[in-house]
Amino acid sequence: MSPRNTPSSLRNRLLTALPKDDLAWLRPHLQPLPLEKNKTLESANKKIDNIYFPERGFASVVGSSGNKGREVEVGIIGYEGMTGLSVIFGSDRSPLKTFIQGEGDGHRLGADILQKAMTRSATLHALLLKFAQAFMLQTTHTAIANARGTLQERLSRWILMAQDRTQSDNIPLTHDFLSLMLAVRRPGVTEALHEVGQKGLIKHERGAITVIDRKGLIECANGFYGKPEIEYERLLGKR
């Protein structure tokens, strides 16, 4: 995934992929803002008031089995997409929580404004539905990876996904987040990091991972990375 710079300086791929008329209609309503780490973009089972289009950084989408259930990450969203997919489908809330894991910046749009825009423009609605399809495939493959993949394979997959969205070899991470992402406890995180690091694929320091060998990480992911990314490009086109 590569961002396409435009004269308007937008980097979010959904916004830059919009027909000119659709973007022109939305543009006055887009509010640029920083996206600080741990900022909640969407709370579980609460009305979605705003949609976010990240430009830098990425958000984590998590779910839990109940009030005291442990949270598990089901997907991530960066400059390739948007939050608030429930709004695209005509709802106003979701049982999932979305918050910033990798700080950056982006644009905020009122959910009511997006609803109006989709009503007036079939082309905009169709594009957003394509992203929703791509994201649903990502969450499906997360479930497959969690059920079938080893810790090394799942860690490699997630690092690749984070690198796609940060556009950097240096990815800020904590053991707590890696535990959430891998759906394992901290000792499992430490073990997986050590094993992947021993292969010379990454360098792990406190609070950060540096990608050394991306091709090696893809091989280590053993097929769990790639299909959702290919589907995204098929649906929304290469940039």
MDAnalysis code that builds the backbone (N, CA, C; Angstrom):
import MDAnalysis as mda
import numpy as np

u = mda.Universe.empty(717, n_residues=239, atom_resindex=np.repeat(np.arange(239), 3), trajectory=True)
u.add_TopologyAttr("name", ["N", "CA", "C"] * 239)
u.add_TopologyAttr("resid", np.arange(1, 240))
u.add_TopologyAttr("resname", ["MET", "SER", "PRO", "ARG", "ASN", "THR", "PRO", "SER", "SER", "LEU", "ARG", "ASN", "ARG", "LEU", "LEU", "THR", "ALA", "LEU", "PRO", "LYS", "ASP", "ASP", "LEU", "ALA", "TRP", "LEU", "ARG", "PRO", "HIS", "LEU", "GLN", "PRO", "LEU", "PRO", "LEU", "GLU", "LYS", "ASN", "LYS", "THR", "LEU", "GLU", "SER", "ALA", "ASN", "LYS", "LYS", "ILE", "ASP", "ASN", "ILE", "TYR", "PHE", "PRO", "GLU", "ARG", "GLY", "PHE", "ALA", "SER", "VAL", "VAL", "GLY", "SER", "SER", "GLY", "ASN", "LYS", "GLY", "ARG", "GLU", "VAL", "GLU", "VAL", "GLY", "ILE", "ILE", "GLY", "TYR", "GLU", "GLY", "MET", "THR", "GLY", "LEU", "SER", "VAL", "ILE", "PHE", "GLY", "SER", "ASP", "ARG", "SER", "PRO", "LEU", "LYS", "THR", "PHE", "ILE", "GLN", "GLY", "GLU", "GLY", "ASP", "GLY", "HIS", "ARG", "LEU", "GLY", "ALA", "ASP", "ILE", "LEU", "GLN", "LYS", "ALA", "MET", "THR", "ARG", "SER", "ALA", "THR", "LEU", "HIS", "ALA", "LEU", "LEU", "LEU", "LYS", "PHE", "ALA", "GLN", "ALA", "PHE", "MET", "LEU", "GLN", "THR", "THR", "HIS", "THR", "ALA", "ILE", "ALA", "ASN", "ALA", "ARG", "GLY", "THR", "LEU", "GLN", "GLU", "ARG", "LEU", "SER", "ARG", "TRP", "ILE", "LEU", "MET", "ALA", "GLN", "ASP", "ARG", "THR", "GLN", "SER", "ASP", "ASN", "ILE", "PRO", "LEU", "THR", "HIS", "ASP", "PHE", "LEU", "SER", "LEU", "MET", "LEU", "ALA", "VAL", "ARG", "ARG", "PRO", "GLY", "VAL", "THR", "GLU", "ALA", "LEU", "HIS", "GLU", "VAL", "GLY", "GLN", "LYS", "GLY", "LEU", "ILE", "LYS", "HIS", "GLU", "ARG", "GLY", "ALA", "ILE", "THR", "VAL", "ILE", "ASP", "ARG", "LYS", "GLY", "LEU", "ILE", "GLU", "CYS", "ALA", "ASN", "GLY", "PHE", "TYR", "GLY", "LYS", "PRO", "GLU", "ILE", "GLU", "TYR", "GLU", "ARG", "LEU", "LEU", "GLY", "LYS", "ARG"])
u.atoms.positions = np.array([
    [0.837, -1.184, 0.000],
    [0.000, 0.000, 0.000],
    [0.880, 1.245, 0.000],
    [0.705, 2.127, -0.938],
    [1.484, 3.358, -1.018],
    [0.549, 4.549, -1.108],
    [0.821, 5.617, -0.313],
    [-0.043, 6.785, -0.382],
    [0.141, 7.535, -1.675],
    [-0.927, 8.178, -2.151],
    [-0.838, 9.009, -3.338],
    [-0.999, 10.460, -2.917],
    [0.056, 11.256, -3.074],
    [-0.032, 12.665, -2.720],
    [-0.855, 13.409, -3.758],
    [-1.663, 14.362, -3.312],
    [-2.485, 15.164, -4.199],
    [-2.192, 16.635, -3.913],
    [-2.593, 17.524, -4.810],
    [-2.388, 18.945, -4.562],
    [-2.997, 19.410, -3.248],
    [-4.047, 18.741, -2.799],
    [-4.699, 19.115, -1.550],
    [-3.970, 18.569, -0.335],
    [-2.914, 17.813, -0.559],
    [-2.047, 17.234, 0.482],
    [-2.693, 16.090, 1.253],
    [-3.858, 15.625, 0.841],
    [-4.486, 14.480, 1.493],
    [-3.671, 13.224, 1.233],
    [-3.536, 12.383, 2.263],
    [-2.826, 11.123, 2.117],
    [-3.749, 9.924, 2.297],
    [-4.906, 10.133, 2.883],
    [-5.820, 9.014, 3.094],
    [-6.295, 8.475, 1.746],
    [-6.129, 7.191, 1.528],
    [-6.372, 6.620, 0.209],
    [-7.845, 6.631, -0.189],
    [-8.743, 6.512, 0.773],
    [-10.158, 6.580, 0.425],
    [-10.525, 7.975, -0.059],
    [-10.031, 8.976, 0.635],
    [-10.347, 10.349, 0.231],
    [-9.732, 10.687, -1.118],
    [-8.502, 10.267, -1.343],
    [-7.856, 10.599, -2.615],
    [-8.431, 9.792, -3.772],
    [-9.112, 8.682, -3.461],
    [-9.719, 7.859, -4.518],
    [-11.102, 8.358, -4.923],
    [-11.659, 9.278, -4.158],
    [-13.010, 9.771, -4.461],
    [-13.037, 10.578, -5.754],
    [-14.139, 10.476, -6.497],
    [-14.333, 11.393, -7.628],
    [-14.249, 12.834, -7.138],
    [-13.823, 13.742, -8.008],
    [-13.601, 15.135, -7.616],
    [-14.840, 15.776, -7.011],
    [-16.003, 15.516, -7.570],
    [-17.230, 16.126, -7.055],
    [-17.532, 15.658, -5.637],
    [-17.315, 14.366, -5.363],
    [-17.565, 13.835, -4.026],
    [-16.598, 14.435, -3.009],
    [-15.327, 14.498, -3.369],
    [-14.347, 15.070, -2.460],
    [-14.614, 16.548, -2.219],
    [-14.991, 17.262, -3.267],
    [-15.278, 18.689, -3.124],
    [-16.446, 18.914, -2.160],
    [-17.439, 18.016, -2.183],
    [-18.590, 18.153, -1.290],
    [-18.192, 17.868, 0.157],
    [-17.323, 16.870, 0.359],
    [-16.921, 16.496, 1.714],
    [-15.892, 17.450, 2.316],
    [-15.039, 18.011, 1.462],
    [-13.860, 18.724, 1.931],
    [-14.137, 19.803, 2.984],
    [-15.167, 20.631, 2.835],
    [-15.418, 21.661, 3.857],
    [-15.772, 21.093, 5.227],
    [-16.188, 19.818, 5.256],
    [-16.615, 19.199, 6.514],
    [-15.509, 18.372, 7.169],
    [-14.372, 18.220, 6.509],
    [-13.267, 17.433, 7.051],
    [-12.441, 18.290, 8.000],
    [-12.334, 17.829, 9.227],
    [-11.587, 18.580, 10.241],
    [-10.258, 17.892, 10.530],
    [-9.121, 18.506, 10.178],
    [-7.821, 17.897, 10.487],
    [-7.569, 17.938, 11.987],
    [-6.958, 16.881, 12.506],
    [-6.687, 16.827, 13.938],
    [-5.617, 15.788, 14.235],
    [-4.880, 15.960, 15.346],
    [-3.921, 14.939, 15.754],
    [-4.655, 13.723, 16.298],
    [-4.078, 12.549, 16.143],
    [-4.643, 11.312, 16.677],
    [-3.646, 10.763, 17.695],
    [-3.876, 11.112, 18.963],
    [-2.953, 10.729, 20.018],
    [-3.105, 9.262, 20.387],
    [-2.016, 8.671, 20.846],
    [-2.034, 7.273, 21.273],
    [-3.092, 7.079, 22.348],
    [-3.846, 6.000, 22.220],
    [-4.921, 5.587, 23.132],
    [-6.205, 6.404, 22.969],
    [-6.245, 7.346, 22.045],
    [-7.470, 8.108, 21.809],
    [-8.572, 7.168, 21.318],
    [-9.712, 7.184, 21.965],
    [-10.847, 6.350, 21.561],
    [-11.583, 7.016, 20.404],
    [-11.695, 6.315, 19.306],
    [-12.402, 6.815, 18.137],
    [-13.836, 6.301, 18.081],
    [-14.044, 5.147, 18.695],
    [-15.367, 4.510, 18.639],
    [-15.497, 3.612, 19.861],
    [-16.531, 3.827, 20.666],
    [-16.762, 3.012, 21.857],
    [-17.773, 1.915, 21.561],
    [-17.580, 0.772, 22.190],
    [-18.479, -0.360, 21.951],
    [-19.904, -0.029, 22.374],
    [-20.844, -0.328, 21.489],
    [-22.278, -0.199, 21.756],
    [-22.724, 1.232, 22.078],
    [-21.962, 2.212, 21.608],
    [-22.343, 3.607, 21.781],
    [-22.459, 4.283, 20.419],
    [-23.333, 5.272, 20.340],
    [-23.595, 5.950, 19.080],
    [-22.305, 6.526, 18.486],
    [-22.129, 6.297, 17.194],
    [-20.964, 6.811, 16.484],
    [-21.287, 8.227, 16.014],
    [-20.595, 9.200, 16.585],
    [-20.831, 10.595, 16.220],
    [-19.904, 11.070, 15.110],
    [-18.709, 10.480, 15.051],
    [-17.712, 10.946, 14.088],
    [-17.024, 9.783, 13.377],
    [-16.636, 10.041, 12.147],
    [-15.861, 9.112, 11.338],
    [-14.439, 9.675, 11.240],
    [-13.440, 8.799, 11.283],
    [-12.049, 9.241, 11.210],
    [-11.367, 8.634, 9.989],
    [-10.633, 9.482, 9.288],
    [-9.825, 9.069, 8.148],
    [-8.360, 9.303, 8.511],
    [-7.648, 8.283, 8.998],
    [-6.247, 8.478, 9.377],
    [-5.366, 8.834, 8.178],
    [-4.359, 9.632, 8.446],
    [-3.355, 9.962, 7.430],
    [-2.000, 9.417, 7.845],
    [-1.704, 9.507, 9.126],
    [-0.515, 8.883, 9.704],
    [-0.933, 8.146, 10.961],
    [-0.186, 7.089, 11.305],
    [-0.544, 6.287, 12.457],
    [-1.601, 5.256, 12.110],
    [-2.095, 4.546, 13.111],
    [-3.117, 3.529, 12.847],
    [-3.947, 3.269, 14.092],
    [-5.142, 2.791, 13.854],
    [-6.086, 2.476, 14.920],
    [-6.247, 0.971, 15.044],
    [-6.537, 0.536, 16.249],
    [-6.777, -0.876, 16.532],
    [-8.260, -1.080, 16.801],
    [-8.843, -2.101, 16.183],
    [-10.248, -2.458, 16.392],
    [-10.268, -3.719, 17.251],
    [-10.922, -3.649, 18.412],
    [-10.889, -4.772, 19.349],
    [-12.290, -5.165, 19.779],
    [-12.404, -6.412, 20.179],
    [-13.651, -6.923, 20.717],
    [-13.367, -7.724, 21.969],
    [-14.398, -8.045, 22.739],
    [-14.225, -8.866, 23.934],
    [-15.402, -9.811, 24.057],
    [-15.256, -10.823, 24.911],
    [-16.293, -11.843, 25.063],
    [-17.370, -11.436, 26.049],
    [-17.191, -10.322, 26.741],
    [-18.183, -9.885, 27.718],
    [-17.655, -8.724, 28.528],
    [-18.405, -8.346, 29.589],
    [-18.002, -7.199, 30.396],
    [-16.615, -7.358, 31.004],
    [-16.274, -8.590, 31.359],
    [-14.965, -8.842, 31.960],
    [-14.071, -9.672, 31.044],
    [-14.512, -9.790, 29.803],
    [-13.734, -10.571, 28.849],
    [-12.475, -9.838, 28.417],
    [-11.443, -10.591, 28.107],
    [-10.195, -9.990, 27.674],
    [-10.344, -9.475, 26.247],
    [-9.870, -8.256, 25.997],
    [-9.963, -7.684, 24.662],
    [-8.994, -8.368, 23.711],
    [-9.445, -8.536, 22.475],
    [-8.631, -9.136, 21.425],
    [-8.746, -8.261, 20.182],
    [-7.622, -7.976, 19.555],
    [-7.656, -7.181, 18.341],
    [-8.176, -8.008, 17.175],
    [-9.063, -7.403, 16.382],
    [-9.599, -8.092, 15.211],
    [-9.177, -7.422, 13.907],
    [-8.658, -6.195, 13.981],
    [-8.232, -5.519, 12.760],
    [-7.540, -4.203, 13.064],
    [-6.857, -3.656, 12.057],
    [-6.249, -2.341, 12.202],
    [-6.603, -1.480, 10.989],
    [-6.637, -0.175, 11.219],
    [-7.012, 0.780, 10.182],
    [-5.988, 1.902, 10.157],
    [-5.449, 2.187, 8.974],
    [-4.508, 3.287, 8.807],
    [-4.945, 4.190, 7.683],
    [-3.963, 4.744, 6.969],
    [-4.281, 5.716, 5.927],
    [-5.026, 5.105, 4.741],
    [-5.130, 3.778, 4.723],
    [-5.860, 3.129, 3.633],
    [-7.373, 3.154, 3.840],
    [-7.820, 3.579, 5.043],
    [-9.236, 3.398, 5.312],
    [-9.877, 4.426, 6.217],
    [-10.880, 3.979, 6.950],
    [-11.693, 4.849, 7.788],
    [-12.311, 4.043, 8.914],
    [-12.744, 4.733, 9.954],
    [-13.503, 4.092, 11.027],
    [-14.995, 4.227, 10.719],
    [-15.809, 3.679, 11.607],
    [-17.255, 3.868, 11.475],
    [-17.912, 3.066, 10.383],
    [-17.462, 1.841, 10.152],
    [-18.042, 1.044, 9.069],
    [-19.523, 0.755, 9.293],
    [-19.955, 0.745, 10.550],
    [-21.379, 0.514, 10.819],
    [-22.246, 1.565, 10.140],
    [-21.745, 2.790, 10.070],
    [-22.502, 3.876, 9.445],
    [-22.697, 3.604, 7.959],
    [-21.681, 3.024, 7.322],
    [-21.786, 2.683, 5.899],
    [-22.944, 1.711, 5.670],
    [-23.143, 0.805, 6.640],
    [-24.178, -0.223, 6.502],
    [-25.535, 0.238, 7.035],
    [-25.623, 1.500, 7.446],
    [-26.902, 2.028, 7.880],
    [-27.174, 1.940, 9.361],
    [-26.187, 1.559, 10.164],
    [-26.347, 1.493, 11.611],
    [-25.648, 2.697, 12.257],
    [-25.766, 2.819, 13.572],
    [-25.133, 3.962, 14.238],
    [-24.214, 3.547, 15.375],
    [-23.945, 2.215, 15.483],
    [-23.066, 1.750, 16.553],
    [-22.550, 0.350, 16.236],
    [-21.561, -0.077, 17.048],
    [-20.939, -1.384, 16.845],
    [-20.538, -1.951, 18.203],
    [-20.509, -3.276, 18.364],
    [-20.045, -3.866, 19.622],
    [-18.529, -3.816, 19.766],
    [-17.834, -3.315, 18.746],
    [-16.380, -3.239, 18.773],
    [-15.901, -1.857, 19.216],
    [-14.703, -1.818, 19.753],
    [-14.066, -0.567, 20.183],
    [-12.910, -0.263, 19.235],
    [-12.734, 1.010, 18.905],
    [-11.642, 1.424, 18.031],
    [-10.864, 2.544, 18.709],
    [-9.552, 2.370, 18.809],
    [-8.727, 3.403, 19.438],
    [-7.359, 3.457, 18.773],
    [-6.640, 4.560, 18.967],
    [-5.349, 4.772, 18.322],
    [-4.255, 3.979, 19.029],
    [-3.521, 3.174, 18.263],
    [-2.356, 2.458, 18.779],
    [-1.069, 3.134, 18.333],
    [-1.019, 3.573, 17.083],
    [0.150, 4.284, 16.578],
    [-0.236, 5.723, 16.318],
    [0.269, 6.652, 17.134],
    [-0.193, 8.033, 17.025],
    [0.172, 8.650, 15.684],
    [-0.633, 9.622, 15.284],
    [-0.411, 10.290, 14.014],
    [-1.383, 11.436, 13.856],
    [-2.012, 11.533, 12.708],
    [-3.013, 12.569, 12.472],
    [-3.977, 12.100, 11.397],
    [-5.034, 12.870, 11.201],
    [-6.028, 12.495, 10.199],
    [-7.113, 13.536, 10.110],
    [-8.279, 13.111, 9.623],
    [-9.416, 14.011, 9.478],
    [-10.638, 13.397, 10.151],
    [-11.445, 14.268, 10.744],
    [-12.697, 13.847, 11.382],
    [-13.872, 14.393, 10.570],
    [-14.896, 13.550, 10.447],
    [-16.105, 13.917, 9.703],
    [-17.315, 13.479, 10.505],
    [-18.291, 14.350, 10.652],
    [-19.497, 13.977, 11.372],
    [-20.209, 12.813, 10.704],
    [-20.687, 11.860, 11.513],
    [-21.374, 10.694, 10.950],
    [-22.623, 11.122, 10.182],
    [-23.297, 12.170, 10.649],
    [-24.487, 12.640, 9.953],
    [-24.137, 13.220, 8.583],
    [-22.964, 13.844, 8.500],
    [-22.517, 14.381, 7.217],
    [-22.228, 13.251, 6.243],
    [-21.598, 12.190, 6.742],
    [-21.309, 11.054, 5.869],
    [-22.595, 10.408, 5.376],
    [-23.584, 10.291, 6.254],
    [-24.870, 9.715, 5.845],
    [-25.505, 10.535, 4.725],
    [-25.463, 11.846, 4.856],
    [-26.006, 12.718, 3.814],
    [-25.232, 12.548, 2.511],
    [-23.912, 12.457, 2.635],
    [-23.072, 12.323, 1.445],
    [-23.357, 11.024, 0.712],
    [-23.565, 9.940, 1.457],
    [-23.851, 8.655, 0.819],
    [-25.224, 8.673, 0.157],
    [-26.149, 9.405, 0.745],
    [-27.486, 9.508, 0.156],
    [-27.458, 10.249, -1.175],
    [-26.632, 11.282, -1.247],
    [-26.586, 12.097, -2.463],
    [-25.650, 11.526, -3.521],
    [-24.739, 10.626, -3.146],
    [-23.741, 10.145, -4.095],
    [-23.587, 8.629, -4.052],
    [-24.048, 7.979, -5.098],
    [-23.894, 6.525, -5.202],
    [-22.431, 6.138, -5.384],
    [-21.640, 6.990, -6.031],
    [-20.231, 6.664, -6.258],
    [-19.449, 6.657, -4.943],
    [-19.738, 7.596, -4.060],
    [-19.078, 7.629, -2.759],
    [-19.460, 6.399, -1.939],
    [-20.765, 6.094, -1.892],
    [-21.228, 4.951, -1.120],
    [-20.600, 3.656, -1.638],
    [-20.513, 3.516, -2.943],
    [-19.942, 2.311, -3.535],
    [-18.464, 2.152, -3.159],
    [-17.716, 3.247, -3.166],
    [-16.298, 3.188, -2.801],
    [-16.121, 2.775, -1.349],
    [-16.932, 3.348, -0.469],
    [-16.822, 3.011, 0.949],
    [-17.214, 1.560, 1.209],
    [-18.170, 1.058, 0.462],
    [-18.549, -0.351, 0.593],
    [-17.407, -1.276, 0.161],
    [-16.646, -0.836, -0.833],
    [-15.481, -1.625, -1.255],
    [-14.449, -1.708, -0.136],
    [-14.227, -0.585, 0.538],
    [-13.297, -0.636, 1.668],
    [-13.839, -1.546, 2.766],
    [-15.131, -1.456, 3.031],
    [-15.730, -2.304, 4.056],
    [-15.517, -3.782, 3.728],
    [-15.646, -4.131, 2.445],
    [-15.410, -5.515, 2.041],
    [-13.966, -5.918, 2.294],
    [-13.033, -5.028, 1.958],
    [-11.619, -5.327, 2.175],
    [-11.320, -5.478, 3.664],
    [-11.917, -4.620, 4.483],
    [-11.672, -4.698, 5.924],
    [-12.265, -5.977, 6.508],
    [-13.435, -6.371, 6.036],
    [-14.042, -7.610, 6.517],
    [-13.165, -8.810, 6.195],
    [-12.497, -8.774, 5.043],
    [-11.579, -9.860, 4.712],
    [-10.386, -9.845, 5.659],
    [-9.917, -8.640, 6.010],
    [-8.817, -8.552, 6.969],
    [-9.199, -9.203, 8.298],
    [-10.409, -8.888, 8.812],
    [-10.824, -9.465, 10.086],
    [-11.000, -10.978, 9.984],
    [-11.460, -11.444, 8.826],
    [-11.591, -12.893, 8.615],
    [-10.228, -13.567, 8.698],
    [-9.230, -12.960, 8.067],
    [-7.895, -13.558, 8.092],
    [-7.242, -13.434, 9.459],
    [-7.639, -12.428, 10.247],
    [-7.163, -12.357, 11.623],
    [-7.680, -13.552, 12.408],
    [-8.949, -13.886, 12.215],
    [-9.522, -15.050, 12.893],
    [-8.826, -16.336, 12.452],
    [-8.552, -16.450, 11.161],
    [-7.853, -17.644, 10.648],
    [-6.462, -17.741, 11.246],
    [-5.748, -16.602, 11.266],
    [-4.389, -16.600, 11.812],
    [-4.394, -16.948, 13.296],
    [-5.349, -16.385, 14.053],
    [-5.416, -16.679, 15.486],
    [-5.739, -18.142, 15.751],
    [-6.517, -18.758, 14.854],
    [-6.920, -20.153, 15.048],
    [-5.863, -21.133, 14.569],
    [-5.155, -20.790, 13.478],
    [-4.260, -21.745, 12.835],
    [-2.775, -21.393, 12.891],
    [-2.474, -20.109, 13.067],
    [-1.082, -19.683, 12.970],
    [-0.300, -19.868, 14.263],
    [1.001, -20.053, 14.125],
    [1.876, -20.070, 15.288],
    [2.095, -18.633, 15.757],
    [2.687, -18.479, 16.930],
    [2.980, -17.139, 17.429],
    [3.903, -16.393, 16.473],
    [4.900, -17.074, 15.936],
    [5.819, -16.438, 14.991],
    [5.088, -15.958, 13.743],
    [4.220, -16.785, 13.222],
    [3.485, -16.432, 12.009],
    [2.563, -15.238, 12.246],
    [1.873, -15.243, 13.379],
    [0.946, -14.158, 13.691],
    [1.680, -12.858, 13.971],
    [2.801, -12.946, 14.669],
    [3.602, -11.756, 14.942],
    [4.137, -11.167, 13.645],
    [4.654, -12.021, 12.777],
    [5.188, -11.553, 11.499],
    [4.097, -10.869, 10.684],
    [2.913, -11.467, 10.646],
    [1.788, -10.874, 9.915],
    [1.453, -9.494, 10.440],
    [1.362, -9.370, 11.750],
    [0.963, -8.091, 12.299],
    [2.029, -7.012, 12.070],
    [3.293, -7.367, 12.222],
    [4.363, -6.387, 11.977],
    [4.294, -5.882, 10.541],
    [4.050, -6.781, 9.600],
    [3.926, -6.378, 8.198],
    [2.739, -5.437, 7.991],
    [1.614, -5.728, 8.637],
    [0.440, -4.877, 8.514],
    [0.696, -3.496, 9.123],
    [1.377, -3.466, 10.257],
    [1.705, -2.190, 10.887],
    [2.688, -1.401, 10.042],
    [3.658, -2.097, 9.446],
    [4.625, -1.412, 8.584],
    [3.943, -0.821, 7.361],
    [2.971, -1.532, 6.790],
    [2.215, -0.999, 5.658],
    [1.594, 0.348, 6.002],
    [1.092, 0.465, 7.218],
    [0.343, 1.662, 7.590],
    [1.211, 2.784, 8.145],
    [2.351, 2.444, 8.735],
    [3.248, 3.486, 9.233],
    [4.216, 3.955, 8.150],
    [4.381, 3.135, 7.078],
    [5.333, 3.458, 6.018],
    [6.723, 3.689, 6.593],
    [7.090, 2.860, 7.574],
    [8.375, 3.017, 8.246],
    [8.878, 1.655, 8.700],
    [10.204, 1.517, 8.758],
    [10.795, 0.292, 9.293],
    [10.774, 0.282, 10.816],
    [10.562, 1.445, 11.422],
    [10.559, 1.568, 12.880],
    [9.125, 1.715, 13.373],
    [8.658, 0.722, 14.113],
    [7.267, 0.673, 14.539],
    [7.201, 0.740, 16.056],
    [6.605, 1.796, 16.602],
    [6.483, 1.891, 18.063],
    [5.482, 0.880, 18.592],
    [5.924, 0.049, 19.544],
    [5.066, -0.997, 20.096],
    [5.365, -1.185, 21.571],
    [4.412, -1.714, 22.286],
    [4.627, -2.099, 23.676],
    [4.259, -3.573, 23.829],
    [4.772, -4.198, 24.883],
    [4.419, -5.593, 25.127],
    [2.919, -5.745, 25.365],
    [2.318, -4.742, 26.007],
    [0.881, -4.822, 26.272],
    [0.095, -4.873, 24.972],
    [0.487, -4.035, 24.005],
    [-0.235, -4.043, 22.736],
    [0.033, -5.334, 21.973],
    [1.272, -5.802, 21.983],
    [1.576, -7.056, 21.295],
    [0.782, -8.207, 21.906],
    [0.600, -8.165, 23.218],
    [-0.210, -9.192, 23.880],
    [-1.644, -9.131, 23.384],
    [-2.173, -7.911, 23.230],
    [-3.523, -7.729, 22.701],
    [-3.618, -8.228, 21.270],
    [-2.629, -7.867, 20.465],
    [-2.640, -8.230, 19.058],
    [-2.538, -9.733, 18.848],
    [-1.671, -10.379, 19.614],
    [-1.439, -11.812, 19.437],
    [-2.427, -12.676, 20.214],
    [-3.205, -12.038, 21.093],
    [-4.154, -12.769, 21.939],
    [-3.444, -13.790, 22.815],
    [-2.278, -13.393, 23.337],
    [-1.515, -14.235, 24.264],
    [-1.001, -13.374, 25.404],
    [-0.516, -14.007, 26.442],
    [0.027, -13.262, 27.570],
    [1.470, -12.845, 27.282],
    [1.996, -11.958, 28.135],
    [3.290, -11.334, 27.892],
    [4.434, -12.340, 27.691],
    [4.489, -13.457, 28.441],
    [5.568, -14.419, 28.195],
    [5.567, -14.946, 26.755],
    [4.361, -15.128, 26.191],
    [4.277, -15.563, 24.802],
    [4.778, -14.506, 23.848],
    [4.516, -13.233, 24.159],
    [5.019, -12.124, 23.352],
    [6.530, -12.125, 23.353],
    [7.124, -12.260, 24.543],
    [8.587, -12.254, 24.665],
    [9.201, -13.390, 23.872],
    [8.589, -14.553, 23.950],
    [9.099, -15.725, 23.226],
    [9.039, -15.512, 21.717],
    [7.901, -15.009, 21.230],
    [7.745, -14.801, 19.790],
    [8.717, -13.752, 19.271],
    [8.883, -12.657, 20.006],
    [9.834, -11.624, 19.604],
    [11.256, -12.168, 19.541],
    [11.607, -12.972, 20.520],
    [12.954, -13.551, 20.549],
    [13.179, -14.468, 19.351],
    [12.195, -15.296, 19.039],
    [12.339, -16.255, 17.943],
    [12.455, -15.552, 16.593],
    [11.610, -14.544, 16.360],
    [11.669, -13.814, 15.091],
    [12.944, -12.987, 15.017],
    [13.358, -12.431, 16.149],
    [14.611, -11.680, 16.186],
    [15.818, -12.556, 15.927],
    [15.797, -13.773, 16.432],
    [16.905, -14.717, 16.221],
    [17.093, -15.065, 14.753],
    [16.029, -14.934, 13.983],
    [16.115, -15.206, 12.550],
    [16.663, -14.012, 11.767],
    [16.905, -12.913, 12.463],
    [17.442, -11.733, 11.808],
    [16.402, -10.930, 11.040],
    [15.132, -11.108, 11.380],
    [14.066, -10.425, 10.641],
    [13.715, -9.078, 11.260],
    [13.863, -8.975, 12.564],
    [13.536, -7.736, 13.273],
    [14.577, -7.478, 14.355],
    [14.589, -6.246, 14.814],
    [15.345, -5.886, 16.002],
    [14.348, -5.313, 16.991],
    [14.347, -5.856, 18.185],
    [13.371, -5.411, 19.172],
    [14.060, -4.692, 20.312],
    [13.636, -3.466, 20.550],
    [14.094, -2.694, 21.690],
    [12.880, -2.275, 22.492],
    [13.091, -1.737, 23.655],
    [11.986, -1.358, 24.528],
    [11.044, -0.379, 23.818],
    [9.800, -0.815, 23.618],
    [8.797, 0.054, 23.034],
    [8.856, 0.215, 21.533],
    [9.691, -0.565, 20.846],
    [9.789, -0.390, 19.390],
    [10.319, -1.649, 18.721],
    [9.909, -1.837, 17.462],
    [10.417, -2.919, 16.614],
    [10.955, -2.299, 15.340],
    [12.126, -2.743, 14.921],
    [12.704, -2.303, 13.656],
    [12.704, -3.474, 12.690],
    [12.090, -3.280, 11.527],
    [12.049, -4.322, 10.506],
    [13.387, -4.337, 9.774],
    [14.022, -5.478, 9.759],
    [15.314, -5.635, 9.089],
    [15.162, -6.354, 7.757],
    [14.300, -7.356, 7.703],
    [14.142, -8.181, 6.507],
    [12.656, -8.390, 6.229],
    [12.059, -7.519, 5.418],
    [10.624, -7.611, 5.138],
    [10.292, -8.900, 4.379],
    [11.095, -9.246, 3.379],
    [10.832, -10.471, 2.628],
    [10.875, -11.686, 3.546],
    [11.810, -11.672, 4.471],
    [11.894, -12.773, 5.427],
    [10.669, -12.831, 6.325],
    [10.138, -11.673, 6.700],
    [8.924, -11.634, 7.518],
    [7.737, -12.206, 6.756],
    [7.649, -11.884, 5.460],
    [6.563, -12.420, 4.644],
    [6.649, -13.949, 4.601],
    [7.851, -14.462, 4.453],
    [8.034, -15.915, 4.468],
    [7.672, -16.492, 5.829],
    [8.067, -15.778, 6.891],
    [7.782, -16.261, 8.240],
    [6.285, -16.239, 8.533],
    [5.552, -15.298, 7.910],
    [4.098, -15.244, 8.092],
    [3.410, -16.457, 7.480],
    [4.088, -17.145, 6.564],
    [3.647, -18.439, 6.048],
    [2.246, -18.410, 5.437],
    [1.978, -17.370, 4.634],
    [0.708, -17.315, 3.932],
    [-0.404, -16.587, 4.659],
    [-0.190, -16.209, 5.928],
    [-1.226, -15.509, 6.679],
    [-1.261, -14.016, 6.359],
    [-0.231, -13.509, 5.690],
    [-0.215, -12.122, 5.234],
    [-0.310, -12.099, 3.712],
    [-1.082, -11.149, 3.181],
    [-1.065, -10.947, 1.734],
    [-2.416, -10.945, 1.056],
    [-3.283, -11.884, 1.394],
    [-4.557, -11.981, 0.677],
    [-5.458, -10.757, 0.886],
    [-5.636, -10.270, 2.117],
    [-6.442, -9.047, 2.276],
    [-5.815, -7.845, 1.573],
    [-4.479, -7.789, 1.560],
    [-3.790, -6.678, 0.912],
    [-3.999, -6.713, -0.604],
    [-3.975, -7.910, -1.173],
    [-4.239, -8.065, -2.605],
    [-5.684, -7.687, -2.925],
    [-6.607, -8.076, -2.054],
    [-8.017, -7.758, -2.260],
    [-8.259, -6.248, -2.188],
    [-7.566, -5.596, -1.270],
    [-7.699, -4.139, -1.177],
    [-7.295, -3.486, -2.493],
    [-6.169, -3.904, -3.047],
    [-5.696, -3.326, -4.302],
    [-6.653, -3.631, -5.460],
    [-7.242, -4.814, -5.429],
    [-8.193, -5.178, -6.485],
    [-9.437, -4.289, -6.423],
    [-9.895, -4.041, -5.211],
    [-11.133, -3.289, -5.031],
    [-10.958, -1.785, -5.214],
    [-9.840, -1.265, -4.724],
    [-9.664, 0.186, -4.717],
    [-8.596, 0.683, -5.662],
    [-7.878, -0.242, -6.300],
    [-6.920, 0.165, -7.317],
    [-5.578, 0.539, -6.748],
    [-4.523, 0.292, -7.506],
    [-3.159, 0.604, -7.082],
    [-2.956, 2.115, -7.136],
    [-2.096, 2.590, -6.213],
    [-1.745, 4.006, -6.177],
    [-0.249, 4.168, -6.417],
])
